[in-house]
């Protein structure tokens, strides 16, 4: 009952001195809005990087085969190896939401059209039906009407360099399993709007068509990708699959970064060896960039908190100075020091709650303003964007942490002036000018 009375008094005084609190209100709204926008954009960029890499490498966990029996290393899993992967998954507690099988060619592929040539970094063989959901969800410059054995999907930069459009014919040249050149004729079924480092020099054809070009059997592939709805404990899932596969096929060691992966595949070995990889292995090259993003966001976060603390401290010093006689009167009529402290804390809490709510909506406005900036002019920045715009991920835990940080700045900013005022007697407070 007493707390309810104190709360009513606090709310009444907050409304009475709303003009005095207005500057602090703006500082809190701006600070919380900027903090939330920064953290949400950072988390959104990291999430989009992960999603882009997940689509490119086809999975959260990827079982990739390296074959040294060919001329040079070839990404290759025999049908028996792929079957062993499926058996290992079935025999463990792993429950992937989706399993993707692809063939990959990453060695001197070329596209020819009307005397022009473009060298590709990736040629990916996919099952059009199994991956229809993926292709329905990407951005198209020209969307395909049908996809068949003779279809090829290319990126818009490749189409511009070749001077081709949807429906034109191309010649794809690759080196097969034995190191000989092999070519196939394909029709451009669709053009993908992708200028990122993952999609710029990339094309898709049917897996069976790529298998024929490189000399694989029809049921062979290069990798098996596992997608999980719950991405927690991916490292434990990787280790579990690694242990299950080691009982079935020749496996490389468990790897956790790109440097170790490159060293292991460069080391001499005979035959075919498989590796269980996570996206963190592939994205470890971008760790410096991600760390720089984290450091920058932490610095901006700290700067906003300092602004909030200084604004709150100055505002409370001025407000308490003006209200000294009023608070002294409260002491005289029977309010204890802790009662007055509770009133002031509740005032600050009410102000903070209102400011956080308004600041949360202000962060949406800031994110929208950021989306108009020309980030697409930065080479390959598309891997951090969604549909050409910055993507903000408003994680409830992060937003609540930001609100908690604001409260943590308000309390000491209020506590020091209240502590100094509490040293005065009611008579001294009433005599103050």
VEXTOR-82714 format. One record per residue (C-alpha): residue number from 1; residue in one letter; x, y, z. Coordinates in nm, 3 decimals. Layout:
ATOM   loti   drenfi        c1        c2        c3
ATOM    NUM        A         X         Y         Z
...
//
This chain:
ATOM   loti   drenfi        c1        c2        c3
ATOM      1        X     0.000     0.000     0.000
ATOM      2        X     0.281     0.237     0.088
ATOM      3        X     0.461     0.160    -0.237
ATOM      4        X     0.143     0.231    -0.431
ATOM      5        X     0.112     0.569    -0.258
ATOM      6        X     0.475     0.649    -0.333
ATOM      7        X     0.423     0.546    -0.695
ATOM      8        X     0.122     0.779    -0.726
ATOM      9        X     0.327     1.064    -0.582
ATOM     10        X     0.616     0.987    -0.817
ATOM     11        X     0.388     0.982    -1.122
ATOM     12        X     0.228     1.309    -1.012
ATOM     13        X     0.566     1.483    -0.971
ATOM     14        X     0.691     1.340    -1.303
ATOM     15        X     0.393     1.495    -1.477
ATOM     16        X     0.436     1.825    -1.289
ATOM     17        X     0.803     1.857    -1.383
ATOM     18        X     0.761     1.718    -1.734
ATOM     19        X     0.921     2.024    -1.890
ATOM     20        X     1.229     1.982    -1.672
ATOM     21        X     1.249     1.617    -1.768
ATOM     22        X     1.195     1.682    -2.140
ATOM     23        X     1.566     1.718    -2.223
ATOM     24        X     1.646     1.395    -2.039
ATOM     25        X     1.352     1.227    -2.213
ATOM     26        X     1.495     1.325    -2.553
ATOM     27        X     1.841     1.206    -2.452
ATOM     28        X     1.702     0.870    -2.338
ATOM     29        X     1.491     0.826    -2.652
ATOM     30        X     1.781     0.916    -2.878
ATOM     31        X     2.033     0.707    -2.686
ATOM     32        X     1.816     0.397    -2.660
ATOM     33        X     1.702     0.433    -3.021
ATOM     34        X     2.057     0.460    -3.152
ATOM     35        X     2.179     0.173    -2.935
ATOM     36        X     1.892    -0.053    -3.043
ATOM     37        X     1.929     0.041    -3.410
ATOM     38        X     2.304    -0.028    -3.404
ATOM     39        X     2.277    -0.363    -3.227
ATOM     40        X     1.982    -0.472    -3.442
ATOM     41        X     2.158    -0.378    -3.766
ATOM     42        X     2.474    -0.554    -3.654
ATOM     43        X     2.286    -0.870    -3.565
ATOM     44        X     2.088    -0.844    -3.888
ATOM     45        X     2.406    -0.817    -4.095
ATOM     46        X     2.556    -1.120    -3.920
ATOM     47        X     2.232    -1.313    -3.972
ATOM     48        X     2.218    -1.224    -4.343
ATOM     49        X     2.583    -1.324    -4.384
ATOM     50        X     2.501    -1.659    -4.230
ATOM     51        X     2.189    -1.706    -4.446
ATOM     52        X     2.378    -1.614    -4.763
ATOM     53        X     2.660    -1.853    -4.676
ATOM     54        X     2.408    -2.119    -4.578
ATOM     55        X     2.243    -2.098    -4.921
ATOM     56        X     2.578    -2.086    -5.103
ATOM     57        X     2.741    -2.380    -4.923
ATOM     58        X     2.406    -2.562    -4.889
ATOM     59        X     2.375    -2.640    -4.523
ATOM     60        X     2.461    -2.567    -4.161
ATOM     61        X     2.676    -2.883    -4.164
ATOM     62        X     2.834    -2.995    -4.488
ATOM     63        X     2.991    -3.331    -4.567
ATOM     64        X     3.235    -3.259    -4.850
ATOM     65        X     3.432    -3.518    -5.043
ATOM     66        X     3.787    -3.464    -5.179
ATOM     67        X     3.905    -3.712    -5.443
ATOM     68        X     4.277    -3.734    -5.527
ATOM     69        X     4.233    -4.025    -5.767
ATOM     70        X     4.147    -3.783    -6.046
ATOM     71        X     4.379    -3.541    -6.225
ATOM     72        X     4.404    -3.284    -5.949
ATOM     73        X     4.166    -3.267    -5.656
ATOM     74        X     3.797    -3.306    -5.738
ATOM     75        X     3.503    -3.248    -5.506
ATOM     76        X     3.354    -3.596    -5.518
ATOM     77        X     3.149    -3.836    -5.310
ATOM     78        X     3.065    -4.174    -5.457
ATOM     79        X     2.713    -4.308    -5.420
ATOM     80        X     2.835    -4.546    -5.147
ATOM     81        X     2.988    -4.250    -4.958
ATOM     82        X     2.669    -4.045    -4.985
ATOM     83        X     2.466    -4.346    -4.867
ATOM     84        X     2.702    -4.377    -4.569
ATOM     85        X     2.625    -4.014    -4.479
ATOM     86        X     2.251    -4.082    -4.485
ATOM     87        X     2.299    -4.394    -4.272
ATOM     88        X     2.512    -4.198    -4.022
ATOM     89        X     2.247    -3.928    -3.993
ATOM     90        X     1.974    -4.186    -3.941
ATOM     91        X     2.183    -4.367    -3.679
ATOM     92        X     2.236    -4.059    -3.461
ATOM     93        X     2.015    -3.812    -3.276
ATOM     94        X     2.065    -3.560    -3.557
ATOM     95        X     1.732    -3.454    -3.699
ATOM     96        X     1.799    -3.214    -3.988
ATOM     97        X     1.501    -3.030    -4.129
ATOM     98        X     1.631    -3.066    -4.480
ATOM     99        X     1.907    -3.256    -4.661
ATOM    100        X     2.055    -3.128    -4.989
ATOM    101        X     2.278    -3.318    -5.233
ATOM    102        X     2.485    -3.119    -5.482
ATOM    103        X     2.767    -3.164    -5.728
ATOM    104        X     3.022    -2.882    -5.738
ATOM    105        X     3.284    -2.791    -5.997
ATOM    106        X     3.540    -2.526    -5.897
ATOM    107        X     3.823    -2.565    -6.148
ATOM    108        X     3.855    -2.351    -6.462
ATOM    109        X     3.498    -2.359    -6.590
ATOM    110        X     3.415    -2.122    -6.876
ATOM    111        X     3.100    -1.992    -7.044
ATOM    112        X     3.101    -1.902    -7.416
ATOM    113        X     2.850    -1.696    -7.611
ATOM    114        X     2.889    -1.515    -7.945
ATOM    115        X     3.268    -1.504    -7.925
ATOM    116        X     3.272    -1.388    -7.563
ATOM    117        X     3.399    -1.591    -7.272
ATOM    118        X     3.361    -1.561    -6.893
ATOM    119        X     3.548    -1.778    -6.644
ATOM    120        X     3.339    -1.912    -6.358
ATOM    121        X     3.446    -1.980    -6.003
ATOM    122        X     3.154    -2.208    -5.920
ATOM    123        X     2.942    -2.443    -6.127
ATOM    124        X     2.682    -2.605    -5.902
ATOM    125        X     2.478    -2.909    -5.998
ATOM    126        X     2.143    -2.924    -5.817
ATOM    127        X     1.822    -3.121    -5.820
ATOM    128        X     1.570    -2.865    -5.944
ATOM    129        X     1.278    -3.033    -5.763
ATOM    130        X     1.454    -3.084    -5.428
ATOM    131        X     1.572    -2.723    -5.419
ATOM    132        X     1.264    -2.555    -5.564
ATOM    133        X     1.203    -2.370    -5.234
ATOM    134        X     1.551    -2.217    -5.251
ATOM    135        X     1.512    -2.097    -5.609
ATOM    136        X     1.162    -1.961    -5.540
ATOM    137        X     1.305    -1.744    -5.262
ATOM    138        X     1.595    -1.572    -5.441
ATOM    139        X     1.594    -1.243    -5.632
ATOM    140        X     1.560    -1.269    -6.007
ATOM    141        X     1.641    -1.040    -6.293
ATOM    142        X     1.464    -1.289    -6.518
ATOM    143        X     1.268    -1.566    -6.342
ATOM    144        X     1.262    -1.909    -6.510
ATOM    145        X     0.938    -2.062    -6.632
ATOM    146        X     1.075    -2.415    -6.637
ATOM    147        X     1.397    -2.590    -6.537
ATOM    148        X     1.528    -2.900    -6.714
ATOM    149        X     1.841    -3.095    -6.806
ATOM    150        X     1.948    -2.828    -7.056
ATOM    151        X     1.878    -2.530    -6.827
ATOM    152        X     2.140    -2.303    -6.675
ATOM    153        X     2.099    -2.020    -6.426
ATOM    154        X     2.358    -1.742    -6.429
ATOM    155        X     2.410    -1.419    -6.234
ATOM    156        X     2.322    -1.078    -6.376
ATOM    157        X     2.690    -0.965    -6.393
ATOM    158        X     2.774    -1.274    -6.604
ATOM    159        X     2.478    -1.205    -6.832
ATOM    160        X     2.597    -0.846    -6.879
ATOM    161        X     2.953    -0.952    -6.961
ATOM    162        X     2.835    -1.209    -7.214
ATOM    163        X     2.568    -0.980    -7.355
ATOM    164        X     2.306    -1.251    -7.318
ATOM    165        X     1.947    -1.269    -7.202
ATOM    166        X     1.695    -1.528    -7.094
ATOM    167        X     1.644    -1.794    -7.363
ATOM    168        X     1.991    -1.759    -7.522
ATOM    169        X     2.218    -2.060    -7.564
ATOM    170        X     2.557    -2.093    -7.394
ATOM    171        X     2.847    -2.337    -7.413
ATOM    172        X     2.980    -2.453    -7.076
ATOM    173        X     3.334    -2.590    -7.073
ATOM    174        X     3.483    -2.784    -6.782
ATOM    175        X     3.772    -3.023    -6.719
ATOM    176        X     3.644    -3.371    -6.647
ATOM    177        X     3.759    -3.627    -6.390
ATOM    178        X     4.059    -3.725    -6.604
ATOM    179        X     4.170    -3.371    -6.688
ATOM    180        X     4.019    -3.353    -7.036
ATOM    181        X     3.804    -3.069    -7.162
ATOM    182        X     3.435    -3.137    -7.196
ATOM    183        X     3.158    -2.908    -7.316
ATOM    184        X     2.781    -2.893    -7.302
ATOM    185        X     2.516    -2.670    -7.454
ATOM    186        X     2.267    -2.505    -7.220
ATOM    187        X     1.983    -2.255    -7.245
ATOM    188        X     1.962    -1.960    -7.004
ATOM    189        X     1.647    -2.041    -6.809
ATOM    190        X     1.687    -1.758    -6.559
ATOM    191        X     1.915    -1.474    -6.449
ATOM    192        X     1.979    -1.424    -6.077
ATOM    193        X     2.019    -1.072    -5.936
ATOM    194        X     2.335    -1.141    -5.736
ATOM    195        X     2.651    -0.930    -5.736
ATOM    196        X     2.793    -1.066    -5.411
ATOM    197        X     3.117    -1.258    -5.376
ATOM    198        X     2.914    -1.575    -5.340
ATOM    199        X     2.705    -1.535    -5.654
ATOM    200        X     2.901    -1.315    -5.896
ATOM    201        X     3.089    -1.592    -6.081
ATOM    202        X     2.843    -1.872    -6.014
ATOM    203        X     2.602    -2.076    -6.224
ATOM    204        X     2.356    -2.359    -6.162
ATOM    205        X     2.277    -2.656    -6.383
ATOM    206        X     2.108    -2.990    -6.322
ATOM    207        X     2.317    -3.226    -6.108
ATOM    208        X     2.288    -3.512    -6.361
ATOM    209        X     2.409    -3.283    -6.640
ATOM    210        X     2.713    -3.172    -6.439
ATOM    211        X     2.789    -3.532    -6.339
ATOM    212        X     2.802    -3.630    -6.708
ATOM    213        X     3.031    -3.338    -6.792
ATOM    214        X     3.285    -3.416    -6.520
ATOM    215        X     3.265    -3.795    -6.556
ATOM    216        X     3.081    -3.888    -6.236
ATOM    217        X     2.825    -4.166    -6.213
ATOM    218        X     2.465    -4.044    -6.209
ATOM    219        X     2.419    -4.106    -5.834
ATOM    220        X     2.751    -3.948    -5.735
ATOM    221        X     2.775    -3.599    -5.585
ATOM    222        X     3.024    -3.360    -5.425
ATOM    223        X     2.858    -3.284    -5.093
ATOM    224        X     2.566    -3.352    -4.864
ATOM    225        X     2.431    -3.051    -4.674
ATOM    226        X     2.225    -3.066    -4.356
ATOM    227        X     1.995    -2.778    -4.260
ATOM    228        X     1.877    -2.734    -3.901
ATOM    229        X     1.596    -2.519    -3.769
ATOM    230        X     1.774    -2.495    -3.433
ATOM    231        X     2.126    -2.370    -3.502
ATOM    232        X     2.242    -2.403    -3.143
ATOM    233        X     2.509    -2.661    -3.062
ATOM    234        X     2.617    -2.693    -3.424
ATOM    235        X     2.972    -2.782    -3.312
ATOM    236        X     2.838    -3.072    -3.104
ATOM    237        X     2.629    -3.191    -3.398
ATOM    238        X     2.938    -3.170    -3.620
ATOM    239        X     3.137    -3.385    -3.376
ATOM    240        X     2.852    -3.637    -3.349
ATOM    241        X     2.830    -3.677    -3.727
ATOM    242        X     3.209    -3.697    -3.755
ATOM    243        X     3.221    -3.984    -3.504
ATOM    244        X     2.942    -4.171    -3.685
ATOM    245        X     3.107    -4.133    -4.027
ATOM    246        X     3.452    -4.241    -3.907
ATOM    247        X     3.305    -4.590    -3.864
ATOM    248        X     3.189    -4.601    -4.224
ATOM    249        X     3.419    -4.410    -4.465
ATOM    250        X     3.766    -4.252    -4.479
ATOM    251        X     3.741    -3.923    -4.293
ATOM    252        X     3.966    -3.625    -4.245
ATOM    253        X     4.007    -3.476    -3.895
ATOM    254        X     3.752    -3.252    -3.727
ATOM    255        X     3.821    -2.895    -3.843
ATOM    256        X     3.711    -2.559    -3.703
ATOM    257        X     3.865    -2.289    -3.926
ATOM    258        X     3.952    -2.225    -4.289
ATOM    259        X     4.331    -2.232    -4.243
ATOM    260        X     4.326    -2.584    -4.096
ATOM    261        X     4.089    -2.694    -4.373
ATOM    262        X     4.319    -2.556    -4.644
ATOM    263        X     4.624    -2.719    -4.484
ATOM    264        X     4.450    -3.055    -4.453
ATOM    265        X     4.329    -3.064    -4.814
ATOM    266        X     4.674    -2.954    -4.938
ATOM    267        X     4.845    -3.238    -4.752
ATOM    268        X     4.907    -3.551    -4.962
ATOM    269        X     4.658    -3.836    -4.931
ATOM    270        X     4.536    -4.108    -5.164
ATOM    271        X     4.187    -4.192    -5.277
ATOM    272        X     3.880    -4.015    -5.150
ATOM    273        X     3.846    -3.847    -4.812
ATOM    274        X     3.544    -3.673    -4.662
ATOM    275        X     3.529    -3.377    -4.425
ATOM    276        X     3.249    -3.266    -4.194
ATOM    277        X     3.243    -2.886    -4.202
ATOM    278        X     3.030    -2.612    -4.051
ATOM    279        X     2.970    -2.266    -4.191
ATOM    280        X     3.205    -2.127    -3.926
ATOM    281        X     3.489    -2.303    -4.110
ATOM    282        X     3.407    -2.120    -4.431
ATOM    283        X     3.331    -1.789    -4.262
ATOM    284        X     3.644    -1.786    -4.047
ATOM    285        X     3.807    -1.573    -4.319
ATOM    286        X     3.551    -1.304    -4.238
ATOM    287        X     3.613    -1.323    -3.864
ATOM    288        X     3.830    -1.008    -3.869
ATOM    289        X     3.551    -0.814    -4.036
ATOM    290        X     3.293    -0.947    -3.789
ATOM    291        X     3.523    -0.862    -3.497
ATOM    292        X     3.565    -0.509    -3.633
ATOM    293        X     3.186    -0.475    -3.654
ATOM    294        X     3.154    -0.592    -3.294
ATOM    295        X     3.420    -0.349    -3.169
ATOM    296        X     3.257    -0.058    -3.355
ATOM    297        X     2.913    -0.144    -3.218
ATOM    298        X     3.052    -0.174    -2.864
ATOM    299        X     3.222     0.167    -2.892
ATOM    300        X     2.903     0.333    -3.016
ATOM    301        X     2.709     0.151    -2.744
ATOM    302        X     2.947     0.282    -2.477
ATOM    303        X     2.937     0.635    -2.621
ATOM    304        X     2.555     0.642    -2.608
ATOM    305        X     2.556     0.516    -2.249
ATOM    306        X     2.799     0.790    -2.148
ATOM    307        X     2.574     1.050    -2.312
ATOM    308        X     2.275     0.908    -2.122
ATOM    309        X     2.465     0.913    -1.791
ATOM    310        X     2.591     1.271    -1.830
ATOM    311        X     2.248     1.396    -1.942
ATOM    312        X     2.075     1.221    -1.652
ATOM    313        X     2.329     1.341    -1.395
ATOM    314        X     2.305     1.706    -1.502
ATOM    315        X     1.925     1.694    -1.527
ATOM    316        X     1.880     1.540    -1.185
ATOM    317        X     2.123     1.785    -1.024
ATOM    318        X     1.918     2.075    -1.160
ATOM    319        X     1.580     1.921    -1.078
ATOM    320        X     1.675     1.826    -0.723
ATOM    321        X     1.825     2.171    -0.668
ATOM    322        X     1.496     2.331    -0.769
ATOM    323        X     1.293     2.088    -0.557
ATOM    324        X     1.502     2.110    -0.238
ATOM    325        X     1.238     2.301    -0.039
ATOM    326        X     0.963     2.074    -0.168
ATOM    327        X     1.153     1.764    -0.064
ATOM    328        X     1.239     1.926     0.269
ATOM    329        X     0.868     1.985     0.329
ATOM    330        X     0.805     1.617     0.262
ATOM    331        X     1.066     1.532     0.524
ATOM    332        X     0.901     1.764     0.777
ATOM    333        X     0.554     1.612     0.734
ATOM    334        X     0.683     1.262     0.801
ATOM    335        X     0.842     1.116     0.489
ATOM    336        X     1.163     0.929     0.560
ATOM    337        X     1.481     0.957     0.354
ATOM    338        X     1.418     0.617     0.195
ATOM    339        X     1.062     0.724     0.105
ATOM    340        X     1.191     1.025    -0.084
ATOM    341        X     1.458     0.810    -0.249
ATOM    342        X     1.188     0.564    -0.361
ATOM    343        X     0.978     0.848    -0.504
ATOM    344        X     1.274     0.974    -0.708
ATOM    345        X     1.366     0.621    -0.824
ATOM    346        X     1.006     0.559    -0.933
ATOM    347        X     1.006     0.889    -1.122
ATOM    348        X     1.321     0.779    -1.302
ATOM    349        X     1.176     0.433    -1.368
ATOM    350        X     0.856     0.575    -1.518
ATOM    351        X     1.056     0.814    -1.732
ATOM    352        X     1.284     0.533    -1.844
ATOM    353        X     0.994     0.302    -1.936
ATOM    354        X     0.825     0.571    -2.146
ATOM    355        X     1.158     0.667    -2.306
ATOM    356        X     1.243     0.304    -2.388
ATOM    357        X     0.906     0.249    -2.554
ATOM    358        X     0.935     0.566    -2.763
ATOM    359        X     1.303     0.494    -2.830
ATOM    360        X     1.216     0.146    -2.958
ATOM    361        X     0.990     0.296    -3.223
ATOM    362        X     1.252     0.561    -3.295
ATOM    363        X     1.500     0.280    -3.369
ATOM    364        X     1.268     0.157    -3.647
ATOM    365        X     1.284     0.504    -3.803
ATOM    366        X     1.665     0.506    -3.779
ATOM    367        X     1.685     0.163    -3.944
ATOM    368        X     1.459     0.286    -4.224
ATOM    369        X     1.681     0.592    -4.274
ATOM    370        X     1.993     0.372    -4.284
ATOM    371        X     1.830     0.159    -4.554
ATOM    372        X     1.829     0.458    -4.791
ATOM    373        X     2.209     0.491    -4.776
ATOM    374        X     2.386     0.355    -5.090
ATOM    375        X     2.552     0.051    -4.932
ATOM    376        X     2.509    -0.138    -5.259
ATOM    377        X     2.792     0.075    -5.399
ATOM    378        X     3.032    -0.106    -5.165
ATOM    379        X     3.166    -0.412    -5.351
ATOM    380        X     3.010    -0.740    -5.229
ATOM    381        X     2.827    -0.567    -4.942
ATOM    382        X     2.517    -0.752    -5.066
ATOM    383        X     2.610    -1.051    -4.850
ATOM    384        X     2.503    -0.841    -4.548
ATOM    385        X     2.177    -0.718    -4.702
ATOM    386        X     1.829    -0.848    -4.770
ATOM    387        X     1.667    -0.759    -5.100
ATOM    388        X     1.915    -0.475    -5.146
ATOM    389        X     1.848    -0.316    -4.806
ATOM    390        X     2.003    -0.342    -4.463
ATOM    391        X     1.822    -0.597    -4.249
ATOM    392        X     1.769    -0.530    -3.877
ATOM    393        X     1.715    -0.823    -3.642
ATOM    394        X     1.536    -0.704    -3.328
ATOM    395        X     1.632    -0.980    -3.089
ATOM    396        X     1.413    -0.954    -2.773
ATOM    397        X     1.707    -1.048    -2.549
ATOM    398        X     1.924    -0.776    -2.700
ATOM    399        X     1.649    -0.514    -2.675
ATOM    400        X     1.588    -0.604    -2.309
ATOM    401        X     1.961    -0.587    -2.241
ATOM    402        X     1.973    -0.239    -2.398
ATOM    403        X     1.683    -0.130    -2.175
ATOM    404        X     1.861    -0.274    -1.871
ATOM    405        X     2.176    -0.080    -1.966
ATOM    406        X     1.973     0.244    -1.979
ATOM    407        X     1.834     0.175    -1.628
ATOM    408        X     2.186     0.101    -1.506
ATOM    409        X     2.299     0.444    -1.627
ATOM    410        X     2.002     0.623    -1.470
ATOM    411        X     2.039     0.479    -1.122
ATOM    412        X     2.393     0.604    -1.047
ATOM    413        X     2.315     0.935    -1.219
ATOM    414        X     2.024     0.977    -0.978
ATOM    415        X     2.190     0.810    -0.679
ATOM    416        X     2.479     1.056    -0.638
ATOM    417        X     2.264     1.375    -0.620
ATOM    418        X     2.017     1.198    -0.387
ATOM    419        X     2.302     1.086    -0.162
ATOM    420        X     2.435     1.443    -0.139
ATOM    421        X     2.089     1.580    -0.066
ATOM    422        X     2.024     1.316     0.203
ATOM    423        X     2.311     1.456     0.411
ATOM    424        X     2.115     1.780     0.464
ATOM    425        X     1.869     1.817     0.750
ATOM    426        X     1.510     1.921     0.680
ATOM    427        X     1.587     2.266     0.825
ATOM    428        X     1.882     2.311     0.587
ATOM    429        X     1.667     2.202     0.292
ATOM    430        X     1.392     2.450     0.380
ATOM    431        X     1.642     2.737     0.417
ATOM    432        X     1.807     2.669     0.078
ATOM    433        X     1.766     2.927    -0.194
//
